[in-house]
């Protein structure tokens, strides 16, 4: 989902941005610059590392299945 926002830039900065990336590409250019500074990719990397650990994934799946069975038994 995208959100719209209004920002204020110095005229020289805007003109340089316009010359460098063009009118229709400014938003994507700014987003690409900001993304590494405002999103935490370490969490994604951690999840990927955990998913690559097949023994841990097997144990986690067994635990989830047991929990689901416990919940099904408790609802009776």
GUTOR-884598 format. One record per atom (N, C-alpha, C, O, CB): residue in one letter; x, y, z. Coordinates in steps of 0.2 Angstrom, whole numbers, plus 5000, padded with zeros to 4 digits. Glycine has a CB too. Layout:
residues N
AXYZ;...
//
This chain:
residues 76
X500449945000;X500050005000;X500450065000;X500950065004;X499550005006;X500350114996;X500650174996;X500250234999;X499650234999;X500850194989;X500650275003;X500350335006;X500650395002;X501150395000;X500450335013;X500150445002;X500350504999;X500550555004;X500250565009;X499850534994;X501150595003;X501350645007;X501550705003;X501850704997;X501850625012;X501550765006;X501850825003;X502450845007;X502550845013;X501350885003;X503050855003;X503650885006;X503850945003;X503650964998;X504250825005;X504250985007;X504551045004;X505251045003;X505651015008;X504351105009;X505451064997;X506151054996;X506451124993;X506051164991;X506351004990;X507051144995;X507351204992;X507251194984;X507351144981;X508051214994;X507151254981;X507051254974;X507651224970;X507551184965;X506951324971;X508251234972;X508851214969;X508851134969;X509051104965;X509551244972;X508651104975;X508651034976;X508151004972;X508250954968;X508451014984;X507551034971;X506951014967;X507251014960;X507150964956;X506351054968;X507551064957;X507751064950;X508251014949;X508250984944;X508051134949;X508751004954;X509250954953;X508950884953;X509150844949;X509750954958;X508450874957;X508050804957;X507650794950;X507750744947;X507550804963;X507350854948;X507050844942;X507450834936;X507350794932;X506650914940;X508050864936;X508550854930;X508850784931;X508950754926;X509150904931;X508950754937;X509250694938;X508850634936;X509050584933;X509550694945;X508250634939;X507750574939;X507150584935;X506850534932;X507550554945;X506950654934;X506350664930;X505750664934;X505750644940;X506250614924;X505250694932;X504650714936;X504250654938;X504050644944;X504150754931;X504150604934;X503750544935;X504150494940;X503850444942;X503550504929;X504750504941;X505150454945;X505450474951;X505850444955;X505750434941;X505250534953;X505450564959;X505250524966;X505750514970;X505250644960;X504650504966;X504450474972;X504850404973;X505050394979;X503650454971;X504950374968;X505250304968;X505950314970;X506250284974;X505250264962;X506250374967;X506950384969;X507050404976;X507550374980;X507250444965;X506650444979;X506650464986;X506550404990;X506850394995;X506150514988;X506050364988;X505850304992;X506450254992;X506650224998;X505250264989;X506750244987;X507350204987;X507950224991;X508350184994;X507650194979;X508050294991;X508550324996;X508350315003;X508850295007;X508650394994;X507750325005;X507550315012;X507450245015;X507650235021;X506850355013;X507250205010;X507050135013;X507650105017;X507450075023;X506950085007;X508250105016;X508750065020;X508850105027;X509050075032;X509450065017;X508650165027;X508650205033;X508050195038;X508150215044;X508850275032;X507550175035;X506950175039;X506550105040;X506150095044;X506450225036;X506850055037;X506549985037;X507149945041;X507649955039;X506349955031;X506849905045;X507349855048;X507349795045;X506949745046;X507149845056;X507849785040;X507949725037;X508349665041;X508349615038;X508349735030;X508549685046;X508949635051;X508449585053;X508549525053;X509249665057;X507749605054;X507249555056;X507149505050;X507049445051;X506649595058;X507049535044;X506949485038;X507549435037;X507449375036;X506949525032;X508149465038;X508749415038;X508749365043;X508949305042;X509449465038;X508549385049;X508449335055;X507949285053;X508049225054;X508249365061;X507349305050;X506849255048;X507149205043;X506949145043;X506249285046;X507449235038;X507749195033;X508249135036;X508249085034;X508149235027;X508649165040;X509149115043;X508849065047;X509049005047;X509649155048;X508249075051;X507949025055;X507548975050;X507548915051;X507349065059;X507249005044;X506948965040;X507448915036;X507248855035;X506549005034;X508048935036;X508548895033;X508748835037;X509048785035;X509148935031;X508648845044;X508848795049;X508248735049;X507748745052;X508948825056;X508348685045;X507848635044;X507648595051;X507148585052;X508048585039;X508148585055;X508048555061;X507548595066;X507048575068;X508648535065;X507748655066;X507348705070;X506648715067;X506148715070;X507648775070;X506548715060;X505948715057;X505548655058;X504948665060;X506048725049;X505848595058;X505448535060;X505148535067;X504648515068;X505948475059;X505648555072;X505348565079;X504848615080;X504348605083;X505948585083;X504848675076;X504348725076;X503748695074;X503148715076;X504548785073;X503748665068;X503148635065;X502848585070;X502148585070;X503248605058;X503148545073;X502948495078;X502548525084;X502048505086;X503448445080;X502948585086;X502648625092;X501948655090;X501448655093;X503148675094;X501948685084;X501348715081;X500748665080;X500148675082;X501448745074;X500948605078;X500448555077;X500148525084;X499548515085;X500748495073;X500648525089;X500348505095;X499948555099;X499448545102;X501048485100;X500148615098;X499748675100;X499048675097;X498548685101;X500048745099;X499048665091;X498348665087;X497948605090;X497348615091;X498448655080;X498248545091;X497848495094;X497648505101;X497048495102;X498348425094;X498048535105;X497848555112;X497248605111;X496748595115;X498448595115;X497248655107;X496648705106;X496048665104;X495548685106;X496848755101;X496148615099;X495548585097;X495248535103;X494648535103;X495748535091;X495648505107;X495448465112;X495148515117;X494648495120;X496048425115;X495348575119;X495048615124;X494448645122;X494048665126;X495548675125;X494248645115;X493648675113;X493048625113;X492548645112;X493748705106;X493248565115;X492648515116;X492348515122;X491948475123;X492948445114;
//
